[in-house]
Amino acid sequence: MGTDLVSPLEFTISAHLRGCDQAHVEEAIYGHSDARRIAAALDDLCRHELGAPVEDALFHQSSIGAVTGVRLADGRKVVIKAHQPDWSRDQLCAVVRLQQHVASACGLAPEVLAGPVPLGRGFAVLEALAGRGVVRDAHQPRVRRTQAGTLHRLVSCLEQFTSRSGLKPHVLTPLPGCLWPAPHSRLFDFDATKHGAEYIDRIARAARPLLEVEGRMVIAHGDWRIEHLRFEGDEPVAIFDWDSLCVMSEPRMLGVAAHMFCADWSRDDIAQAPTLDEARAFVADYEAARGLEFTAAERRTCGAAFAYGVAYTARCGHASGVDIRERPGNHQHLIAIHGMQLLEL
């Protein structure tokens, strides 16, 4: 393995890690956060699985897993998704199977090239980089309608697999006997940051009993934010983050999506949270695509999931030491101005 091939990848990984207080994700996956060793492991993986070494690095990001974009010596652009050890091979095989089905049936998912294969302490999936399209602004009604309709399209596309999916629960599934799930990142310690969060916890406590009351079970894209879609004109041409697939009730899925559909954490020039009216419009757009309105009981579940999602995202901000409830456009502000009305989506 030549240093000249690994250096761009090492540089890109190092740049990302320098911006992290602590490299929790990389340490969980690799057992360390040494950029040179991580780059070498990724280069070896591409040589073994795809028959070509890494020539250049495109990006490296980490949140729940670590995602790295590379260009291989043969010109192919590849995304490597490295998963923490809490992902089993069977769970990732289920995701890959469904992603490949969407890729072939709808053309909206990147093609899986290899995996899951062992990497560090966990597994990795390698997929073709989907370079088409641009990000849009879901605060625009036309984009919002398309986004809601595309969500229903995916539910329909995957409907046949619902009863035998083998997928993980959604990240916002509360732990038994607890108000909250385990936070999706070690950056957030809900127990240690309870003080001052009472206004958030009150909403979650009201919503929690209603999360699984009504609705048919569907396979859901569990992180349905505009950041994960690419458009050509008004048409979606690529969707990312397929490891967020999970099984949940349809109205709960829609409530979760409604709380986050307009978020793009890579930008600071848009409101990350919808207004309550925008969230209600997103639900109506989905119902229009579905061709059938939800029942009153299903709407209660949808509203509870929306309120719980808003509260969870607000709680993550609070755990980070951020209090922006006086500033419009974020989830803390939604709770501050609407309170229990959030359950009436």
C-alpha positions in Angstrom: 0.0 0.0 0.0 1.7 3.2 -1.2 1.7 6.3 1.1 0.9 8.4 -1.9 -2.4 6.6 -2.3 -3.4 6.6 1.4 -2.3 10.2 2.2 -5.4 12.0 0.8 -7.7 9.6 2.7 -5.7 10.0 5.9 -5.8 13.8 5.5 -9.6 13.8 5.0 -10.2 11.6 8.0 -7.8 13.6 10.2 -9.6 16.8 9.2 -12.9 15.4 10.4 -11.5 14.0 13.6 -10.0 17.3 14.5 -13.5 18.8 14.6 -14.7 16.2 17.0 -14.5 16.6 20.8 -14.0 12.9 20.9 -14.1 10.3 18.1 -16.7 8.1 19.7 -17.8 6.5 16.5 -14.4 5.7 15.1 -13.2 4.4 18.4 -16.3 2.1 18.6 -15.7 0.8 15.1 -11.9 0.5 15.0 -10.9 0.4 18.6 -8.9 3.6 18.0 -9.1 7.0 16.2 -5.7 6.9 14.4 -6.5 8.4 10.9 -3.5 6.6 9.3 -4.6 3.2 10.5 -8.3 3.9 9.6 -7.2 5.0 6.1 -5.1 1.9 5.7 -8.0 -0.4 6.8 -10.4 1.3 4.2 -7.8 1.0 1.5 -7.3 -2.7 2.2 -11.0 -3.2 2.2 -11.4 -1.7 -1.3 -8.5 -3.7 -2.6 -10.0 -6.9 -1.3 -13.7 -6.4 -2.0 -13.5 -4.2 -5.2 -10.1 -5.1 -6.6 -8.8 -1.5 -6.6 -6.9 0.7 -4.1 -8.0 4.1 -3.0 -6.6 7.0 -5.1 -8.4 10.0 -3.5 -10.8 10.9 -0.7 -14.1 12.7 -1.2 -15.4 13.0 2.3 -15.5 11.4 5.8 -18.3 11.9 8.3 -19.5 10.2 11.4 -22.7 10.2 13.4 -24.3 6.9 14.2 -21.8 5.2 11.8 -18.8 6.4 9.8 -19.3 7.2 6.1 -16.4 7.7 3.8 -16.4 8.6 0.1 -13.4 7.6 -2.0 -12.3 7.5 -5.7 -10.6 4.2 -6.6 -7.6 3.9 -8.9 -9.9 2.5 -11.6 -12.0 5.7 -11.5 -15.0 4.3 -9.6 -16.5 6.5 -6.8 -17.5 4.5 -3.8 -19.1 5.1 -0.4 -18.0 3.0 2.5 -20.5 2.8 5.4 -18.8 1.5 8.5 -21.1 0.4 11.3 -20.6 0.1 15.0 -20.5 -3.3 16.6 -24.2 -3.1 17.7 -25.1 -3.9 14.1 -25.3 -7.6 13.4 -24.5 -9.1 10.0 -28.1 -10.4 9.7 -29.5 -6.9 10.3 -27.2 -5.3 7.7 -28.0 -8.1 5.2 -31.7 -7.2 5.7 -30.9 -3.5 4.9 -28.8 -4.5 1.9 -31.6 -6.7 0.5 -34.2 -3.9 0.8 -31.8 -1.3 -0.6 -31.1 -3.4 -3.6 -34.8 -3.9 -4.2 -35.4 -0.2 -4.2 -32.4 0.3 -6.5 -33.8 -2.1 -9.0 -37.5 -1.3 -8.6 -37.4 2.5 -8.3 -33.9 3.5 -9.1 -33.8 5.7 -6.0 -31.2 3.8 -3.9 -27.4 3.5 -4.6 -26.3 0.1 -5.8 -24.6 -2.0 -3.2 -21.2 -3.2 -4.4 -20.1 -5.4 -1.5 -21.1 -6.2 2.0 -21.7 -6.5 4.7 -18.1 -7.5 5.3 -16.0 -7.3 8.5 -14.3 -4.0 9.2 -12.7 -3.3 12.6 -15.0 -4.4 15.3 -18.1 -4.2 13.1 -19.2 -4.5 9.5 -19.1 -2.3 6.4 -21.2 -2.0 3.3 -19.7 -0.5 0.1 -22.0 1.2 -2.4 -21.7 3.2 -5.6 -21.6 6.9 -5.1 -24.9 8.4 -6.3 -23.7 11.7 -7.8 -26.8 12.9 -9.5 -29.1 15.7 -8.3 -29.1 18.6 -5.9 -30.5 19.2 -2.4 -33.8 21.2 -2.3 -35.5 23.2 0.4 -38.5 21.3 1.9 -40.0 24.5 3.2 -41.1 25.1 -0.4 -44.6 23.5 -0.7 -43.8 21.9 -4.1 -40.8 20.1 -2.7 -42.6 19.2 0.5 -45.4 17.5 -1.5 -43.0 15.6 -3.6 -41.1 14.5 -0.5 -44.2 13.3 1.2 -45.4 11.4 -2.0 -42.0 9.8 -2.3 -42.2 8.5 1.2 -45.5 6.8 0.4 -43.9 5.4 -2.8 -41.2 3.7 -0.7 -43.7 2.3 1.7 -45.6 0.7 -1.2 -42.4 -0.5 -2.8 -41.3 -2.3 0.3 -44.7 -3.5 1.5 -44.2 -7.1 0.5 -41.2 -7.5 2.9 -42.8 -6.1 6.0 -43.6 -9.3 7.8 -40.0 -10.7 7.3 -37.8 -7.7 7.3 -35.3 -8.5 10.1 -34.7 -4.8 10.7 -33.8 -3.0 13.8 -36.4 -0.9 15.8 -36.5 2.8 15.1 -33.9 4.9 17.0 -36.8 6.7 18.7 -38.2 3.6 20.3 -38.3 4.2 24.0 -36.5 1.7 26.3 -39.0 -0.4 28.4 -40.0 1.6 31.5 -38.1 4.6 30.4 -39.2 8.0 28.9 -36.4 8.0 26.3 -34.5 5.6 24.1 -30.8 5.4 24.5 -29.6 8.6 22.7 -28.3 7.9 19.2 -24.9 9.4 20.1 -22.7 9.3 23.2 -22.5 13.0 22.8 -25.9 13.3 24.4 -26.4 12.3 28.1 -30.1 12.8 28.9 -29.8 11.7 32.6 -27.0 14.1 33.3 -28.8 17.1 31.7 -32.3 16.8 33.2 -32.2 20.2 34.9 -34.0 22.7 32.7 -35.4 20.1 30.4 -38.7 19.7 32.2 -40.6 21.6 29.5 -39.4 19.1 27.0 -39.9 16.0 29.1 -43.5 17.0 29.8 -44.3 16.7 26.0 -42.5 13.3 25.7 -44.3 11.9 28.7 -47.7 12.9 27.3 -46.8 11.4 23.9 -45.1 8.2 24.9 -48.2 6.0 25.7 -49.8 6.8 22.3 -46.8 5.9 20.0 -48.0 2.4 19.1 -51.8 2.5 19.5 -53.0 2.4 16.0 -52.0 1.7 12.4 -50.7 -1.0 10.0 -47.1 -1.9 10.1 -44.8 -0.7 7.3 -41.1 -0.6 6.4 -40.1 3.0 7.0 -37.2 5.1 6.1 -36.5 6.2 9.7 -34.6 9.5 8.9 -36.7 11.1 6.3 -35.1 14.5 6.1 -34.5 16.5 2.9 -30.7 16.2 3.5 -31.0 12.6 2.4 -32.8 13.3 -1.0 -31.4 14.6 -4.3 -33.5 16.1 -7.0 -33.3 16.9 -10.7 -35.9 19.6 -11.1 -38.9 18.5 -9.0 -38.2 14.8 -9.3 -36.2 12.8 -6.7 -33.3 10.8 -8.3 -31.5 9.5 -5.2 -32.2 8.7 -1.5 -29.5 8.0 1.1 -29.3 6.6 4.6 -30.8 3.2 4.0 -29.5 1.8 7.3 -32.3 3.9 8.9 -34.9 1.4 7.6 -37.1 0.0 10.3 -40.6 -1.5 10.9 -43.2 0.7 12.6 -46.8 1.6 12.3 -47.6 3.9 9.3 -49.0 6.8 11.4 -46.1 6.7 13.7 -43.7 6.7 10.8 -45.4 9.7 9.4 -45.3 11.6 12.6 -41.6 11.0 13.0 -41.0 12.1 9.4 -43.1 15.2 9.9 -40.9 16.4 12.7 -37.7 16.2 10.6 -38.6 16.3 6.9 -37.2 19.8 6.3 -33.9 19.3 8.2 -30.5 19.5 6.6 -27.8 19.6 9.3 -25.1 20.4 6.7 -26.6 23.9 6.2 -27.1 26.8 8.6 -29.2 28.9 6.2 -32.5 27.1 6.7 -34.9 26.4 9.5 -34.2 22.9 10.6 -37.7 22.4 12.1 -41.0 22.8 10.3 -43.6 25.1 11.6 -46.7 23.3 13.0 -48.6 24.3 9.9 -45.9 22.9 7.6 -45.9 19.6 9.6 -49.7 19.3 9.2 -49.4 20.1 5.5 -46.8 17.3 5.2 -49.2 14.8 6.8 -52.0 16.0 4.4 -49.6 15.6 1.4 -48.8 12.0 2.5 -52.5 11.2 2.9 -53.2 12.6 -0.6 -50.5 10.3 -2.1 -51.9 7.4 -0.1 -55.4 8.1 -1.4 -56.9 7.6 2.1 -57.1 9.7 5.2 -56.0 8.3 8.5 -58.7 7.5 11.1 -59.0 9.7 14.2 -57.1 7.1 16.3 -54.3 6.9 13.7 -54.1 10.7 13.7 -53.6 10.6 17.5 -50.7 8.1 17.0 -49.3 10.3 14.3 -49.5 13.4 16.5 -47.9 11.6 19.4 -45.0 10.5 17.2 -44.5 14.0 15.9 -44.5 15.5 19.4 -42.2 12.8 20.7 -39.8 13.4 17.8 -39.8 17.1 18.3 -39.1 16.5 22.0 -36.3 14.1 21.4 -34.5 16.5 19.0 -35.0 19.4 21.4 -33.6 17.2 24.2 -30.5 16.5 22.1 -30.0 20.2 21.8 -30.5 20.7 25.5 -28.0 18.0 26.3 -25.5 19.8 24.1 -25.9 22.9 26.3 -28.0 24.8 23.7 -31.1 26.8 24.6 -32.6 28.4 21.5 -36.3 28.2 22.4 -36.7 31.9 21.8 -35.4 31.6 18.3 -37.9 30.4 15.5 -37.0 27.5 13.3 -35.9 24.9 15.8 -37.5 22.1 17.8 -37.0 23.7 21.2 -38.9 26.7 19.9 -41.8 24.5 18.6 -42.3 23.2 22.1 -42.0 26.6 23.7 -44.7 28.1 21.6 -47.0 25.2 21.0 -46.6 22.9 24.0 -49.3 20.1 24.1 -50.7 21.3 20.8 -47.9 19.4 19.1 -49.9 16.2 19.8 -52.7 17.4 17.7 -51.0 17.0 14.4 
